[in-house]
């Protein structure tokens, strides 16, 4: 089973610990991002209420559309 899994993931025996540490780090980063996003939305709704959500969604769409113009790569 272990050999099949390693060949499926295309990693060597000595890379298992590095792979597991990287997977754990990615899991922690993604989980903390989800928790932070949930907190930010809850804090916004608690402070401003639901009536400002359409405005915030429109501003978020505009900011997302314009953000490539401000990137340092261009």
The first five atom37 places (N, CA, C, CB, O) and aatype in JSON, in Angstrom:
{
  "aatype": [20, 20, 20, 20, 20, 20, 20, 20, 20, 20, 20, 20, 20, 20, 20, 20, 20, 20, 20, 20, 20, 20, 20, 20, 20, 20, 20, 20, 20, 20, 20, 20, 20, 20, 20, 20, 20, 20, 20, 20, 20, 20, 20, 20, 20, 20, 20, 20, 20, 20, 20, 20, 20, 20, 20, 20, 20, 20, 20, 20, 20, 20, 20, 20, 20, 20, 20, 20, 20, 20, 20, 20, 20, 20],
  "atom_mask": [
    [1, 1, 1, 1, 1],
    [1, 1, 1, 1, 1],
    [1, 1, 1, 1, 1],
    [1, 1, 1, 1, 1],
    [1, 1, 1, 1, 1],
    [1, 1, 1, 1, 1],
    [1, 1, 1, 1, 1],
    [1, 1, 1, 1, 1],
    [1, 1, 1, 1, 1],
    [1, 1, 1, 1, 1],
    [1, 1, 1, 1, 1],
    [1, 1, 1, 1, 1],
    [1, 1, 1, 1, 1],
    [1, 1, 1, 1, 1],
    [1, 1, 1, 1, 1],
    [1, 1, 1, 1, 1],
    [1, 1, 1, 1, 1],
    [1, 1, 1, 1, 1],
    [1, 1, 1, 1, 1],
    [1, 1, 1, 1, 1],
    [1, 1, 1, 1, 1],
    [1, 1, 1, 1, 1],
    [1, 1, 1, 1, 1],
    [1, 1, 1, 1, 1],
    [1, 1, 1, 1, 1],
    [1, 1, 1, 1, 1],
    [1, 1, 1, 1, 1],
    [1, 1, 1, 1, 1],
    [1, 1, 1, 1, 1],
    [1, 1, 1, 1, 1],
    [1, 1, 1, 1, 1],
    [1, 1, 1, 1, 1],
    [1, 1, 1, 1, 1],
    [1, 1, 1, 1, 1],
    [1, 1, 1, 1, 1],
    [1, 1, 1, 1, 1],
    [1, 1, 1, 1, 1],
    [1, 1, 1, 1, 1],
    [1, 1, 1, 1, 1],
    [1, 1, 1, 1, 1],
    [1, 1, 1, 1, 1],
    [1, 1, 1, 1, 1],
    [1, 1, 1, 1, 1],
    [1, 1, 1, 1, 1],
    [1, 1, 1, 1, 1],
    [1, 1, 1, 1, 1],
    [1, 1, 1, 1, 1],
    [1, 1, 1, 1, 1],
    [1, 1, 1, 1, 1],
    [1, 1, 1, 1, 1],
    [1, 1, 1, 1, 1],
    [1, 1, 1, 1, 1],
    [1, 1, 1, 1, 1],
    [1, 1, 1, 1, 1],
    [1, 1, 1, 1, 1],
    [1, 1, 1, 1, 1],
    [1, 1, 1, 1, 1],
    [1, 1, 1, 1, 1],
    [1, 1, 1, 1, 1],
    [1, 1, 1, 1, 1],
    [1, 1, 1, 1, 1],
    [1, 1, 1, 1, 1],
    [1, 1, 1, 1, 1],
    [1, 1, 1, 1, 1],
    [1, 1, 1, 1, 1],
    [1, 1, 1, 1, 1],
    [1, 1, 1, 1, 1],
    [1, 1, 1, 1, 1],
    [1, 1, 1, 1, 1],
    [1, 1, 1, 1, 1],
    [1, 1, 1, 1, 1],
    [1, 1, 1, 1, 1],
    [1, 1, 1, 1, 1],
    [1, 1, 1, 1, 1]
  ],
  "atom_positions": [
    [[0.83, -1.19, 0.0], [0.0, 0.0, 0.0], [0.87, 1.25, 0.0], [-0.94, 0.0, 1.21], [0.61, 2.2, -0.73]],
    [[1.91, 1.23, 0.83], [2.78, 2.4, 0.93], [3.52, 2.65, -0.37], [3.77, 2.22, 2.08], [3.69, 3.8, -0.78]],
    [[3.97, 1.59, -1.02], [4.7, 1.72, -2.29], [3.78, 2.28, -3.37], [5.27, 0.35, -2.72], [4.2, 3.11, -4.18]],
    [[2.54, 1.81, -3.39], [1.59, 2.32, -4.38], [1.29, 3.8, -4.15], [0.29, 1.52, -4.32], [1.2, 4.57, -5.1]],
    [[1.16, 4.19, -2.88], [0.9, 5.59, -2.57], [2.08, 6.47, -2.95], [0.58, 5.75, -1.09], [1.9, 7.55, -3.5]],
    [[3.29, 6.01, -2.65], [4.48, 6.78, -3.01], [4.63, 6.9, -4.52], [5.72, 6.14, -2.4], [5.02, 7.95, -5.03]],
    [[4.33, 5.85, -5.23], [4.45, 5.92, -6.69], [3.33, 6.78, -7.28], [4.4, 4.51, -7.3], [3.54, 7.45, -8.3]],
    [[2.17, 6.79, -6.65], [1.07, 7.64, -7.13], [1.42, 9.12, -6.92], [-0.24, 7.3, -6.39], [1.17, 9.94, -7.8]],
    [[2.0, 9.44, -5.77], [2.38, 10.82, -5.47], [3.71, 11.21, -6.1], [2.45, 11.02, -3.99], [4.07, 12.39, -6.11]],
    [[4.43, 10.23, -6.62], [5.74, 10.43, -7.26], [6.73, 11.09, -6.31], [5.59, 11.29, -8.52], [7.4, 12.06, -6.66]],
    [[6.83, 10.52, -5.1], [7.83, 10.97, -4.13], [8.66, 9.77, -3.71], [7.17, 11.65, -2.89], [8.21, 8.62, -3.77]],
    [[9.87, 10.05, -3.29], [10.78, 8.99, -2.84], [10.61, 8.75, -1.34], [12.25, 9.36, -3.16], [9.98, 9.54, -0.64]],
    [[11.19, 7.67, -0.88], [11.07, 7.26, 0.52], [11.63, 8.33, 1.46], [11.81, 5.93, 0.75], [11.05, 8.6, 2.52]],
    [[12.75, 8.95, 1.09], [13.37, 9.95, 1.97], [12.65, 11.29, 1.94], [14.83, 10.15, 1.58], [12.99, 12.18, 2.73]],
    [[11.69, 11.47, 1.07], [10.94, 12.73, 0.98], [9.62, 12.7, 1.75], [10.67, 13.05, -0.46], [8.87, 13.68, 1.71]],
    [[9.34, 11.62, 2.42], [8.05, 11.48, 3.11], [7.89, 12.52, 4.21], [7.9, 10.07, 3.69], [6.83, 13.15, 4.32]],
    [[8.91, 12.72, 5.02], [8.79, 13.67, 6.13], [8.62, 15.1, 5.6], [10.03, 13.59, 7.05], [7.83, 15.88, 6.14]],
    [[9.36, 15.44, 4.56], [9.21, 16.77, 3.96], [7.81, 16.95, 3.38], [10.28, 17.0, 2.87], [7.21, 18.01, 3.52]],
    [[7.3, 15.92, 2.73], [5.96, 15.97, 2.18], [4.92, 16.16, 3.27], [5.67, 14.7, 1.38], [4.0, 16.96, 3.12]],
    [[5.05, 15.42, 4.37], [4.07, 15.53, 5.45], [4.12, 16.89, 6.13], [4.29, 14.44, 6.48], [3.08, 17.45, 6.47]],
    [[5.32, 17.43, 6.35], [5.45, 18.76, 6.93], [4.85, 19.83, 6.01], [6.93, 19.08, 7.2], [4.18, 20.75, 6.47]],
    [[5.08, 19.68, 4.72], [4.53, 20.64, 3.76], [3.01, 20.54, 3.71], [5.11, 20.4, 2.37], [2.33, 21.57, 3.66]],
    [[2.48, 19.34, 3.73], [1.02, 19.16, 3.73], [0.4, 19.73, 5.0], [0.67, 17.68, 3.59], [-0.66, 20.34, 4.95]],
    [[1.06, 19.53, 6.14], [0.55, 20.07, 7.4], [0.59, 21.6, 7.39], [1.37, 19.53, 8.59], [-0.35, 22.25, 7.86]],
    [[1.67, 22.17, 6.87], [1.78, 23.62, 6.79], [0.71, 24.2, 5.88], [3.17, 24.03, 6.3], [0.1, 25.21, 6.21]],
    [[0.49, 23.58, 4.74], [-0.55, 24.04, 3.83], [-1.92, 23.95, 4.49], [-0.52, 23.22, 2.54], [-2.74, 24.85, 4.33]],
    [[-2.18, 22.87, 5.22], [-3.45, 22.72, 5.92], [-3.64, 23.83, 6.96], [-3.53, 21.35, 6.59], [-4.73, 24.39, 7.07]],
    [[-2.6, 24.14, 7.71], [-2.69, 25.19, 8.74], [-2.92, 26.55, 8.1], [-1.41, 25.22, 9.59], [-3.74, 27.33, 8.59]],
    [[-2.22, 26.85, 7.02], [-2.38, 28.14, 6.36], [-3.78, 28.29, 5.79], [-1.34, 28.31, 5.25], [-4.41, 29.33, 5.95]],
    [[-4.28, 27.25, 5.11], [-5.62, 27.33, 4.53], [-6.69, 27.4, 5.63], [-5.87, 26.12, 3.63], [-7.67, 28.14, 5.49]],
    [[-6.51, 26.66, 6.7], [-7.49, 26.69, 7.8], [-7.52, 28.06, 8.46], [-7.16, 25.62, 8.85], [-8.6, 28.57, 8.76]],
    [[-6.36, 28.66, 8.69], [-6.34, 29.98, 9.32], [-6.94, 31.02, 8.39], [-4.9, 30.37, 9.69], [-7.57, 31.96, 8.86]],
    [[-6.76, 30.88, 7.08], [-7.39, 31.8, 6.14], [-8.89, 31.7, 6.17], [-6.89, 31.54, 4.74], [-9.59, 32.71, 6.11]],
    [[-9.4, 30.49, 6.26], [-10.85, 30.29, 6.33], [-11.41, 30.88, 7.62], [-11.2, 28.77, 6.24], [-12.44, 31.55, 7.61]],
    [[-10.73, 30.64, 8.73], [-11.19, 31.17, 10.02], [-11.15, 32.7, 10.02], [-10.32, 30.62, 11.17], [-12.08, 33.34, 10.51]],
    [[-10.08, 33.29, 9.48], [-9.97, 34.75, 9.43], [-11.04, 35.35, 8.53], [-8.58, 35.17, 8.93], [-11.62, 36.38, 8.88]],
    [[-11.31, 34.74, 7.41], [-12.35, 35.23, 6.51], [-13.72, 35.16, 7.19], [-12.37, 34.43, 5.2], [-14.53, 36.08, 7.07]],
    [[-13.99, 34.08, 7.9], [-15.25, 33.94, 8.62], [-15.37, 35.01, 9.7], [-15.35, 32.54, 9.25], [-16.44, 35.6, 9.88]],
    [[-14.29, 35.27, 10.41], [-14.32, 36.31, 11.45], [-14.55, 37.69, 10.83], [-13.01, 36.3, 12.25], [-15.32, 38.49, 11.37]],
    [[-13.88, 37.98, 9.72], [-14.03, 39.29, 9.09], [-15.47, 39.52, 8.62], [-13.07, 39.43, 7.9], [-16.01, 40.61, 8.81]],
    [[-16.08, 38.52, 8.02], [-17.46, 38.66, 7.58], [-18.42, 38.81, 8.76], [-17.88, 37.46, 6.74], [-19.36, 39.6, 8.71]],
    [[-18.17, 38.07, 9.82], [-19.03, 38.17, 11.0], [-18.89, 39.53, 11.66], [-18.69, 37.06, 12.0], [-19.89, 40.13, 12.06]],
    [[-17.66, 40.03, 11.79], [-17.44, 41.35, 12.4], [-18.08, 42.44, 11.56], [-15.93, 41.63, 12.57], [-18.66, 43.38, 12.1]],
    [[-17.99, 42.34, 10.23], [-18.63, 43.33, 9.37], [-20.13, 43.32, 9.54], [-18.27, 43.08, 7.91], [-20.75, 44.37, 9.7]],
    [[-20.72, 42.13, 9.52], [-22.17, 42.05, 9.66], [-22.64, 42.55, 11.03], [-22.64, 40.62, 9.45], [-23.7, 43.16, 11.14]],
    [[-21.86, 42.28, 12.05], [-22.23, 42.72, 13.4], [-22.14, 44.24, 13.53], [-21.33, 42.05, 14.44], [-22.95, 44.86, 14.21]],
    [[-21.14, 44.83, 12.87], [-20.95, 46.27, 13.0], [-21.86, 47.08, 12.08], [-19.51, 46.62, 12.71], [-22.47, 48.05, 12.52]],
    [[-21.98, 46.68, 10.81], [-22.7, 47.49, 9.84], [-24.06, 46.93, 9.47], [-21.89, 47.64, 8.61], [-24.93, 47.69, 9.04]],
    [[-24.27, 45.66, 9.63], [-25.56, 45.07, 9.3], [-25.62, 44.59, 7.86], [-26.67, 46.06, 9.54], [-24.66, 44.75, 7.1]],
    [[-26.74, 44.02, 7.51], [-26.91, 43.4, 6.21], [-27.14, 44.44, 5.11], [-28.07, 42.42, 6.25], [-26.88, 44.16, 3.94]],
    [[-27.61, 45.62, 5.46], [-27.99, 46.61, 4.45], [-26.81, 47.12, 3.62], [-28.69, 47.77, 5.11], [-27.02, 47.65, 2.53]],
    [[-25.57, 46.99, 4.12], [-24.4, 47.44, 3.36], [-23.75, 46.33, 2.53], [-23.39, 48.02, 4.31], [-22.77, 46.59, 1.82]],
    [[-24.26, 45.11, 2.61], [-23.65, 44.0, 1.87], [-23.63, 44.18, 0.35], [-24.38, 42.73, 2.19], [-22.61, 43.87, -0.27]],
    [[-24.72, 44.67, -0.29], [-24.63, 44.87, -1.75], [-23.56, 45.87, -2.14], [-25.97, 45.33, -2.28], [-22.86, 45.67, -3.14]],
    [[-23.41, 46.94, -1.39], [-22.38, 47.93, -1.68], [-20.98, 47.34, -1.52], [-22.54, 49.15, -0.76], [-20.11, 47.58, -2.35]],
    [[-20.78, 46.59, -0.47], [-19.48, 45.98, -0.24], [-19.17, 44.95, -1.32], [-19.43, 45.32, 1.15], [-18.02, 44.86, -1.76]],
    [[-20.15, 44.18, -1.76], [-19.92, 43.22, -2.84], [-19.56, 43.92, -4.15], [-21.16, 42.34, -3.03], [-18.7, 43.44, -4.89]],
    [[-20.21, 45.05, -4.44], [-19.87, 45.8, -5.65], [-18.46, 46.38, -5.56], [-20.88, 46.92, -5.89], [-17.7, 46.31, -6.52]],
    [[-18.11, 46.94, -4.4], [-16.76, 47.49, -4.23], [-15.69, 46.4, -4.3], [-16.66, 48.23, -2.9], [-14.61, 46.62, -4.84]],
    [[-16.0, 45.23, -3.76], [-15.08, 44.11, -3.83], [-14.87, 43.66, -5.27], [-15.58, 42.95, -2.99], [-13.75, 43.32, -5.66]],
    [[-15.93, 43.64, -6.07], [-15.81, 43.26, -7.48], [-14.98, 44.28, -8.25], [-17.19, 43.13, -8.11], [-14.15, 43.9, -9.08]],
    [[-15.18, 45.56, -7.99], [-14.41, 46.61, -8.67], [-12.94, 46.52, -8.26], [-14.97, 48.01, -8.34], [-12.05, 46.62, -9.11]],
    [[-12.68, 46.34, -6.98], [-11.3, 46.24, -6.5], [-10.61, 45.01, -7.08], [-11.26, 46.18, -4.97], [-9.42, 45.07, -7.41]],
    [[-11.32, 43.92, -7.2], [-10.75, 42.71, -7.78], [-10.46, 42.91, -9.27], [-11.69, 41.52, -7.59], [-9.45, 42.41, -9.77]],
    [[-11.32, 43.62, -9.96], [-11.13, 43.88, -11.39], [-9.94, 44.81, -11.62], [-12.4, 44.49, -11.99], [-9.21, 44.64, -12.59]],
    [[-9.75, 45.79, -10.74], [-8.68, 46.77, -10.93], [-7.35, 46.34, -10.32], [-9.09, 48.08, -10.33], [-6.32, 46.95, -10.62]],
    [[-7.33, 45.32, -9.5], [-6.1, 44.95, -8.79], [-4.94, 44.53, -9.68], [-6.39, 43.85, -7.85], [-3.8, 44.79, -9.29]],
    [[-5.12, 43.9, -10.85], [-3.95, 43.59, -11.69], [-3.21, 44.83, -12.17], [-4.37, 42.76, -12.88], [-2.02, 44.76, -12.47]],
    [[-3.9, 45.98, -12.25], [-3.25, 47.2, -12.7], [-2.23, 47.71, -11.68], [-4.29, 48.28, -12.97], [-1.31, 48.44, -12.05]],
    [[-2.38, 47.36, -10.44], [-1.49, 47.84, -9.39], [-0.41, 46.84, -9.02], [-2.28, 48.18, -8.18], [0.37, 47.08, -8.1]],
    [[-0.35, 45.74, -9.73], [0.65, 44.72, -9.38], [2.04, 45.18, -9.84], [0.29, 43.34, -10.03], [2.15, 45.85, -10.86]],
    [[3.08, 44.81, -9.09], [4.44, 45.25, -9.46], [5.01, 44.52, -10.67], [5.36, 45.07, -8.28], [6.05, 44.91, -11.2]],
    [[4.34, 43.46, -11.12], [4.87, 42.68, -12.26], [4.61, 43.33, -13.6], [4.27, 41.3, -12.26], [5.27, 43.0, -14.59]],
    [[3.66, 44.26, -13.67], [3.31, 44.83, -14.97], [4.18, 45.98, -15.37], [1.91, 45.27, -14.98], [3.99, 46.55, -16.44]]
  ]
}
